[in-house]
């Protein structure tokens, strides 16, 4: 299992446009990467079925933590056929995870800048945002993890954005999950 060191930043459209312009000019443009993602938010894990519409691929991912519980994520991931996305979503729903499912479409463009992978995105829940990521071996030391986190923070600052703190991430995701639960409860009440 690989370990992702992942941090996020949220910003407005002007910052988004300036960031993309800078990364096109000074980074490596890895291309458009639009995705429809089915998230199953579990108590201490995140399970995802991803339909990568730009690449025509799909995958299932299990992160051993969730947003707001630290920047280091153990990650198990494997490809599936794009035609099997709906079946995978149904399978996880039938296993009892349907109530934890959220669906999000992400407009996304990937870059590499100073060794950091950067996905510049827009989604309905997050608005304009970016993920900054370094992938390490699963046996990476705590000092290597700390060094990767510091590199991400430095790269984000150089690009004019500030990564969110763990508390900001936890607060944001808790508010989103509460809004989703209320929306689902209202939708269920309408169906009765």
DRENPA-3360 file (N, C-alpha, C; in nm, 2 decimals, always signed):
BEGIN
1 = XXXXXXXX = +0.09/-0.12/+0.00/+0.00/+0.00/+0.00/+0.09/+0.12/+0.00 ~ +0.06/+0.22/-0.09/+0.14/+0.34/-0.09/+0.08/+0.44/+0.01 ~ +0.16/+0.54/+0.04/+0.11/+0.64/+0.13/+0.11/+0.77/+0.06 ~ -0.01/+0.84/+0.06/-0.02/+0.97/+0.00/-0.01/+1.07/+0.10 ~ +0.07/+1.17/+0.08/+0.07/+1.29/+0.16/-0.01/+1.39/+0.08 ~ -0.13/+1.43/+0.13/-0.22/+1.51/+0.05/-0.27/+1.63/+0.13 ~ -0.27/+1.74/+0.07/-0.33/+1.86/+0.13/-0.42/+1.93/+0.03 ~ -0.51/+2.01/+0.08/-0.60/+2.08/+0.00/-0.60/+2.23/+0.03;
9 = XXXXXXXX = -0.65/+2.31/-0.08/-0.67/+2.45/-0.06/-0.79/+2.49/-0.14 ~ -0.87/+2.58/-0.08/-0.99/+2.63/-0.15/-0.96/+2.78/-0.18 ~ -1.02/+2.82/-0.29/-1.00/+2.96/-0.33/-1.11/+3.01/-0.43 ~ -1.10/+3.13/-0.47/-1.20/+3.18/-0.56/-1.15/+3.16/-0.71 ~ -1.24/+3.20/-0.80/-1.22/+3.18/-0.95/-1.09/+3.25/-0.99 ~ -1.07/+3.37/-0.95/-0.95/+3.45/-0.99/-0.82/+3.38/-0.95 ~ -0.82/+3.32/-0.83/-0.70/+3.25/-0.78/-0.69/+3.12/-0.86 ~ -0.80/+3.05/-0.89/-0.80/+2.94/-0.97/-0.73/+2.97/-1.11;
17 = XXXXXXXX = -0.78/+3.07/-1.17/-0.73/+3.11/-1.31/-0.58/+3.14/-1.31 ~ -0.54/+3.22/-1.20/-0.40/+3.25/-1.19/-0.31/+3.13/-1.16 ~ -0.36/+3.04/-1.08/-0.29/+2.92/-1.05/-0.27/+2.83/-1.18 ~ -0.38/+2.81/-1.26/-0.37/+2.73/-1.38/-0.27/+2.80/-1.48 ~ -0.28/+2.93/-1.49/-0.19/+3.01/-1.58/-0.04/+2.98/-1.54 ~ -0.02/+2.99/-1.41/+0.12/+2.98/-1.36/+0.17/+2.83/-1.38 ~ +0.08/+2.74/-1.35/+0.12/+2.60/-1.37/+0.14/+2.56/-1.52 ~ +0.06/+2.62/-1.61/+0.08/+2.59/-1.75/+0.22/+2.65/-1.79;
25 = XXXXXXXX = +0.25/+2.77/-1.74/+0.38/+2.83/-1.78/+0.50/+2.77/-1.71 ~ +0.49/+2.73/-1.58/+0.61/+2.69/-1.51/+0.61/+2.55/-1.46 ~ +0.50/+2.48/-1.48/+0.49/+2.34/-1.44/+0.48/+2.24/-1.55 ~ +0.45/+2.12/-1.52/+0.43/+2.02/-1.63/+0.28/+1.99/-1.63 ~ +0.22/+2.02/-1.74/+0.07/+2.00/-1.76/+0.04/+1.86/-1.79 ~ -0.02/+1.79/-1.70/-0.05/+1.65/-1.72/-0.19/+1.62/-1.78 ~ -0.26/+1.73/-1.81/-0.39/+1.72/-1.88/-0.51/+1.72/-1.80 ~ -0.62/+1.73/-1.88/-0.76/+1.73/-1.82/-0.78/+1.59/-1.76;
33 = XXXXXXXX = -0.86/+1.59/-1.65/-0.88/+1.46/-1.57/-1.02/+1.47/-1.51 ~ -1.12/+1.49/-1.58/-1.26/+1.51/-1.52/-1.30/+1.37/-1.47 ~ -1.37/+1.37/-1.36/-1.41/+1.25/-1.29/-1.55/+1.26/-1.23 ~ -1.62/+1.15/-1.24/-1.74/+1.13/-1.16/-1.71/+1.04/-1.05 ~ -1.72/+1.08/-0.92/-1.67/+1.00/-0.81/-1.79/+0.97/-0.72 ~ -1.80/+0.85/-0.68/-1.90/+0.80/-0.58/-1.82/+0.78/-0.45 ~ -1.84/+0.86/-0.35/-1.77/+0.85/-0.22/-1.86/+0.78/-0.12 ~ -1.80/+0.69/-0.05/-1.86/+0.62/+0.06/-1.78/+0.66/+0.19;
41 = XXXXXXXX = -1.84/+0.76/+0.26/-1.77/+0.82/+0.38/-1.79/+0.73/+0.50 ~ -1.70/+0.65/+0.54/-1.71/+0.56/+0.65/-1.64/+0.63/+0.77 ~ -1.67/+0.57/+0.89/-1.62/+0.64/+1.01/-1.47/+0.68/+1.01 ~ -1.38/+0.59/+0.97/-1.24/+0.62/+0.97/-1.17/+0.58/+0.83 ~ -1.25/+0.57/+0.73/-1.20/+0.54/+0.60/-1.28/+0.61/+0.49 ~ -1.23/+0.61/+0.37/-1.30/+0.67/+0.26/-1.29/+0.57/+0.14 ~ -1.40/+0.52/+0.10/-1.41/+0.43/-0.01/-1.46/+0.50/-0.14 ~ -1.40/+0.49/-0.25/-1.44/+0.56/-0.37/-1.45/+0.47/-0.49;
49 = XXXXXXXX = -1.55/+0.50/-0.57/-1.56/+0.44/-0.71/-1.54/+0.56/-0.80 ~ -1.44/+0.56/-0.88/-1.41/+0.67/-0.97/-1.43/+0.63/-1.11 ~ -1.51/+0.71/-1.18/-1.52/+0.70/-1.33/-1.44/+0.82/-1.39 ~ -1.32/+0.78/-1.44/-1.24/+0.89/-1.49/-1.28/+0.91/-1.64 ~ -1.37/+1.00/-1.66/-1.43/+1.02/-1.79/-1.33/+1.08/-1.89 ~ -1.24/+1.15/-1.85/-1.14/+1.21/-1.94/-1.05/+1.10/-2.00 ~ -1.02/+1.00/-1.92/-0.92/+0.89/-1.96/-1.00/+0.77/-2.01 ~ -1.13/+0.76/-1.98/-1.20/+0.64/-2.02/-1.16/+0.52/-1.93;
57 = XXXXXXXX = -1.12/+0.54/-1.80/-1.09/+0.44/-1.71/-1.17/+0.45/-1.58 ~ -1.15/+0.35/-1.49/-1.22/+0.36/-1.37/-1.14/+0.28/-1.26 ~ -1.17/+0.31/-1.13/-1.10/+0.24/-1.03/-1.18/+0.24/-0.90 ~ -1.14/+0.16/-0.81/-1.19/+0.16/-0.67/-1.07/+0.19/-0.58 ~ -1.09/+0.28/-0.48/-0.99/+0.32/-0.39/-1.04/+0.32/-0.25 ~ -0.96/+0.27/-0.16/-0.98/+0.27/-0.02/-0.87/+0.35/+0.05 ~ -0.91/+0.46/+0.11/-0.81/+0.53/+0.19/-0.83/+0.50/+0.34 ~ -0.72/+0.47/+0.41/-0.73/+0.43/+0.54/-0.75/+0.54/+0.65;
65 = XXXXXXXX = -0.79/+0.65/+0.60/-0.83/+0.77/+0.68/-0.92/+0.85/+0.60 ~ -0.98/+0.96/+0.65/-1.06/+1.04/+0.57/-1.02/+1.19/+0.59 ~ -1.07/+1.27/+0.51/-1.03/+1.41/+0.51/-1.05/+1.47/+0.65 ~ -0.95/+1.54/+0.70/-0.96/+1.60/+0.83/-0.90/+1.52/+0.94 ~ -0.84/+1.40/+0.90/-0.77/+1.31/+1.00/-0.63/+1.30/+0.97 ~ -0.56/+1.40/+0.92/-0.42/+1.39/+0.89/-0.39/+1.40/+0.74 ~ -0.27/+1.44/+0.71/-0.24/+1.45/+0.57/-0.19/+1.32/+0.50 ~ -0.15/+1.22/+0.59/-0.10/+1.10/+0.53/-0.21/+0.99/+0.52;
73 = XXXXXXXX = -0.23/+0.94/+0.40/-0.33/+0.84/+0.37/-0.27/+0.72/+0.32 ~ -0.29/+0.60/+0.39/-0.26/+0.48/+0.32/-0.37/+0.45/+0.22 ~ -0.33/+0.40/+0.10/-0.42/+0.39/-0.01/-0.41/+0.26/-0.08 ~ -0.52/+0.19/-0.09/-0.53/+0.07/-0.17/-0.62/+0.10/-0.29 ~ -0.57/+0.07/-0.41/-0.64/+0.11/-0.53/-0.62/+0.00/-0.64 ~ -0.73/-0.02/-0.71/-0.72/-0.11/-0.83/-0.81/-0.07/-0.93 ~ -0.77/-0.10/-1.06/-0.86/-0.06/-1.17/-0.98/-0.15/-1.19 ~ -1.08/-0.10/-1.24/-1.20/-0.18/-1.29/-1.23/-0.12/-1.43;
81 = XXXXXXXX = -1.31/-0.20/-1.50/-1.36/-0.16/-1.63/-1.46/-0.04/-1.61 ~ -1.45/+0.06/-1.69/-1.54/+0.17/-1.68/-1.68/+0.13/-1.69 ~ -1.71/+0.03/-1.76/-1.85/-0.03/-1.77/-1.90/-0.09/-1.64 ~ -1.81/-0.11/-1.54/-1.84/-0.18/-1.42/-1.86/-0.08/-1.30 ~ -1.86/+0.05/-1.33/-1.87/+0.15/-1.23/-2.01/+0.14/-1.16 ~ -2.12/+0.13/-1.23/-2.25/+0.13/-1.18/-2.27/+0.00/-1.09 ~ -2.21/-0.11/-1.14/-2.22/-0.24/-1.06/-2.14/-0.22/-0.93 ~ -2.03/-0.16/-0.93/-1.95/-0.15/-0.81/-2.02/-0.06/-0.71;
89 = XXXXXXXX = -2.09/+0.05/-0.76/-2.16/+0.14/-0.67/-2.28/+0.06/-0.61 ~ -2.35/-0.02/-0.69/-2.46/-0.10/-0.64/-2.41/-0.20/-0.54 ~ -2.30/-0.27/-0.56/-2.24/-0.36/-0.47/-2.21/-0.30/-0.34 ~ -2.15/-0.19/-0.33/-2.12/-0.12/-0.21/-2.24/-0.08/-0.14 ~ -2.34/-0.04/-0.21/-2.47/+0.00/-0.15/-2.54/-0.12/-0.09 ~ -2.53/-0.24/-0.16/-2.59/-0.36/-0.11/-2.52/-0.41/+0.01 ~ -2.39/-0.38/+0.03/-2.32/-0.42/+0.15/-2.34/-0.33/+0.27 ~ -2.44/-0.23/+0.25/-2.48/-0.15/+0.36/-2.42/-0.01/+0.36;
97 = XXXXXXXX = -2.35/+0.03/+0.26/-2.28/+0.16/+0.25/-2.37/+0.27/+0.18 ~ -2.48/+0.24/+0.13/-2.56/+0.33/+0.05/-2.59/+0.46/+0.13 ~ -2.62/+0.46/+0.26/-2.64/+0.58/+0.33/-2.52/+0.67/+0.35 ~ -2.40/+0.62/+0.32/-2.28/+0.70/+0.33/-2.23/+0.75/+0.20 ~ -2.31/+0.73/+0.09/-2.26/+0.76/-0.04/-2.29/+0.91/-0.08 ~ -2.20/+0.97/-0.14/-2.21/+1.10/-0.20/-2.15/+1.09/-0.34 ~ -2.21/+1.17/-0.43/-2.16/+1.16/-0.57/-2.12/+1.30/-0.60 ~ -2.01/+1.31/-0.67/-1.96/+1.44/-0.71/-1.89/+1.43/-0.85;
105 = XXXXXXXX = -1.92/+1.53/-0.93/-1.84/+1.55/-1.06/-1.73/+1.65/-1.03 ~ -1.61/+1.62/-1.07/-1.50/+1.71/-1.06/-1.45/+1.75/-1.19 ~ -1.45/+1.88/-1.23/-1.37/+1.93/-1.34/-1.23/+1.94/-1.29 ~ -1.14/+1.88/-1.36/-1.00/+1.87/-1.29/-0.90/+1.88/-1.40 ~ -0.78/+1.94/-1.37/-0.67/+1.94/-1.46/-0.55/+1.92/-1.37 ~ -0.46/+1.82/-1.41/-0.35/+1.78/-1.33/-0.22/+1.85/-1.38 ~ -0.13/+1.87/-1.28/+0.00/+1.93/-1.31/+0.10/+1.87/-1.22 ~ +0.23/+1.89/-1.25/+0.34/+1.85/-1.16/+0.42/+1.98/-1.15;
113 = XXXXXXXX = +0.46/+2.02/-1.03/+0.54/+2.14/-1.00/+0.63/+2.11/-0.89 ~ +0.76/+2.12/-0.92/+0.87/+2.09/-0.81/+0.84/+1.96/-0.74 ~ +0.81/+1.86/-0.81/+0.79/+1.72/-0.75/+0.66/+1.70/-0.68 ~ +0.57/+1.80/-0.69/+0.44/+1.78/-0.62/+0.33/+1.77/-0.73 ~ +0.25/+1.67/-0.72/+0.13/+1.65/-0.81/+0.02/+1.75/-0.76 ~ -0.03/+1.82/-0.85/-0.14/+1.92/-0.82/-0.26/+1.90/-0.91 ~ -0.37/+1.88/-0.85/-0.50/+1.87/-0.92/-0.58/+1.99/-0.89 ~ -0.59/+2.08/-1.00/-0.67/+2.20/-0.98/-0.81/+2.17/-1.03;
121 = XXXXXXXX = -0.91/+2.19/-0.94/-1.04/+2.14/-0.96/-1.15/+2.24/-0.93 ~ -1.27/+2.20/-0.98/-1.40/+2.26/-0.94/-1.50/+2.15/-0.92 ~ -1.57/+2.16/-0.80/-1.68/+2.07/-0.78/-1.79/+2.15/-0.71 ~ -1.91/+2.10/-0.71/-2.02/+2.17/-0.65/-2.00/+2.18/-0.50 ~ -1.95/+2.08/-0.43/-1.94/+2.08/-0.29/-1.82/+2.17/-0.25 ~ -1.71/+2.16/-0.32/-1.58/+2.23/-0.28/-1.56/+2.36/-0.35 ~ -1.63/+2.39/-0.46/-1.60/+2.51/-0.54/-1.47/+2.49/-0.60 ~ -1.40/+2.60/-0.62/-1.26/+2.60/-0.68/-1.16/+2.56/-0.57;
129 = XXXXXXXX = -1.08/+2.46/-0.60/-0.99/+2.41/-0.50/-0.88/+2.33/-0.57 ~ -0.78/+2.29/-0.49/-0.67/+2.21/-0.54/-0.63/+2.11/-0.44 ~ -0.58/+2.00/-0.49/-0.52/+1.89/-0.41/-0.37/+1.89/-0.44 ~ -0.29/+1.89/-0.34/-0.14/+1.89/-0.35/-0.10/+1.75/-0.30 ~ -0.02/+1.68/-0.37/+0.01/+1.54/-0.33/+0.15/+1.50/-0.36 ~ +0.20/+1.42/-0.27/+0.33/+1.35/-0.29/+0.30/+1.20/-0.25 ~ +0.34/+1.11/-0.33/+0.32/+0.97/-0.31/+0.45/+0.91/-0.26 ~ +0.44/+0.84/-0.14/+0.56/+0.78/-0.08/+0.54/+0.63/-0.07;
137 = XXXXXXXX = +0.65/+0.55/-0.05/+0.64/+0.41/-0.02/+0.57/+0.39/+0.11 ~ +0.50/+0.28/+0.13/+0.43/+0.25/+0.25/+0.52/+0.25/+0.37 ~ +0.64/+0.22/+0.35/+0.73/+0.21/+0.47/+0.81/+0.35/+0.49 ~ +0.76/+0.45/+0.43/+0.83/+0.59/+0.45/+0.83/+0.62/+0.60 ~ +0.94/+0.68/+0.64/+0.96/+0.72/+0.78/+0.88/+0.84/+0.81 ~ +0.86/+0.86/+0.94/+0.78/+0.98/+0.98/+0.85/+1.11/+0.93 ~ +0.99/+1.11/+0.93/+1.06/+1.23/+0.88/+1.04/+1.25/+0.73 ~ +1.03/+1.14/+0.66/+1.00/+1.15/+0.51/+0.86/+1.21/+0.49;
145 = XXXXXXXX = +0.77/+1.16/+0.57/+0.63/+1.21/+0.56/+0.63/+1.36/+0.60 ~ +0.70/+1.40/+0.70/+0.70/+1.54/+0.74/+0.77/+1.62/+0.64 ~ +0.87/+1.57/+0.58/+0.94/+1.65/+0.47/+0.85/+1.67/+0.35 ~ +0.78/+1.56/+0.31/+0.69/+1.57/+0.20/+0.58/+1.68/+0.23 ~ +0.52/+1.68/+0.35/+0.42/+1.77/+0.39/+0.48/+1.92/+0.38 ~ +0.60/+1.93/+0.43/+0.66/+2.07/+0.43/+0.69/+2.11/+0.28 ~ +0.72/+2.02/+0.19/+0.74/+2.05/+0.05/+0.61/+2.10/-0.01 ~ +0.50/+2.03/+0.02/+0.37/+2.07/-0.03/+0.33/+2.21/+0.02;
153 = XXXXXXXX = +0.35/+2.23/+0.14/+0.32/+2.37/+0.20/+0.40/+2.48/+0.13 ~ +0.53/+2.45/+0.11/+0.62/+2.54/+0.04/+0.58/+2.57/-0.11 ~ +0.54/+2.46/-0.18/+0.50/+2.47/-0.32/+0.37/+2.55/-0.32 ~ +0.27/+2.52/-0.24/+0.15/+2.59/-0.24/+0.17/+2.74/-0.21 ~ +0.26/+2.77/-0.12/+0.29/+2.91/-0.09/+0.35/+2.98/-0.21 ~ +0.44/+2.91/-0.27/+0.51/+2.97/-0.39/+0.41/+3.00/-0.50 ~ +0.30/+2.91/-0.50/+0.20/+2.93/-0.61/+0.09/+3.03/-0.56 ~ +0.10/+3.08/-0.44/+0.01/+3.19/-0.40/-0.12/+3.13/-0.33;
161 = XXXXXXXX = -0.12/+3.01/-0.28/-0.23/+2.96/-0.21/-0.19/+2.90/-0.08 ~ -0.28/+2.89/+0.01/-0.26/+2.84/+0.15/-0.33/+2.71/+0.17 ~ -0.26/+2.61/+0.21/-0.33/+2.48/+0.23/-0.42/+2.49/+0.36 ~ -0.53/+2.42/+0.36/-0.62/+2.42/+0.47/-0.56/+2.34/+0.59 ~ -0.59/+2.38/+0.71/-0.54/+2.31/+0.83/-0.63/+2.18/+0.84 ~ -0.58/+2.09/+0.92/-0.67/+1.97/+0.95/-0.80/+2.01/+1.01 ~ -0.80/+2.11/+1.10/-0.92/+2.15/+1.16/-1.02/+2.22/+1.06 ~ -0.96/+2.30/+0.97/-1.05/+2.35/+0.86/-1.11/+2.24/+0.77;
169 = XXXXXXXX = -1.03/+2.14/+0.74/-1.08/+2.03/+0.66/-1.18/+1.95/+0.74 ~ -1.16/+1.93/+0.87/-1.26/+1.85/+0.95/-1.39/+1.93/+0.96 ~ -1.38/+2.06/+0.98/-1.50/+2.14/+0.99/-1.57/+2.15/+0.86 ~ -1.50/+2.16/+0.75/-1.56/+2.17/+0.62/-1.63/+2.04/+0.58 ~ -1.57/+1.93/+0.60/-1.63/+1.80/+0.57/-1.74/+1.76/+0.66 ~ -1.73/+1.80/+0.79/-1.84/+1.78/+0.88/-1.97/+1.86/+0.84 ~ -1.95/+1.98/+0.80/-2.06/+2.06/+0.75/-2.12/+2.01/+0.63 ~ -2.04/+1.96/+0.53/-2.09/+1.90/+0.41/-2.17/+1.77/+0.44;
177 = XXXXXXXX = -2.11/+1.69/+0.53/-2.18/+1.56/+0.56/-2.31/+1.59/+0.63 ~ -2.32/+1.69/+0.71/-2.45/+1.73/+0.78/-2.55/+1.78/+0.68 ~ -2.50/+1.86/+0.59/-2.59/+1.91/+0.48/-2.64/+1.80/+0.39 ~ -2.56/+1.70/+0.36/-2.60/+1.59/+0.28/-2.70/+1.50/+0.35 ~ -2.67/+1.48/+0.48/-2.77/+1.40/+0.56/-2.90/+1.47/+0.57 ~ -2.91/+1.60/+0.59/-3.03/+1.67/+0.59/-3.10/+1.67/+0.45 ~ -3.02/+1.68/+0.35/-3.08/+1.67/+0.21/-3.14/+1.54/+0.19 ~ -3.07/+1.43/+0.23/-3.12/+1.30/+0.21/-3.25/+1.27/+0.29;
185 = XXXXXXXX = -3.25/+1.32/+0.41/-3.37/+1.30/+0.50/-3.49/+1.38/+0.44 ~ -3.47/+1.50/+0.39/-3.58/+1.57/+0.33/-3.63/+1.50/+0.20 ~ -3.54/+1.45/+0.13/-3.57/+1.37/+0.00/-3.65/+1.25/+0.04 ~ -3.61/+1.18/+0.14/-3.68/+1.06/+0.19/-3.82/+1.09/+0.24 ~ -3.83/+1.21/+0.31/-3.96/+1.25/+0.36/-4.06/+1.29/+0.25 ~ -4.00/+1.34/+0.14/-4.09/+1.38/+0.02/-4.14/+1.25/-0.05 ~ -4.06/+1.14/-0.04/-4.10/+1.02/-0.11/-4.21/+0.94/-0.03 ~ -4.23/+0.98/+0.10/-4.33/+0.91/+0.18/-4.47/+0.95/+0.16;
% end
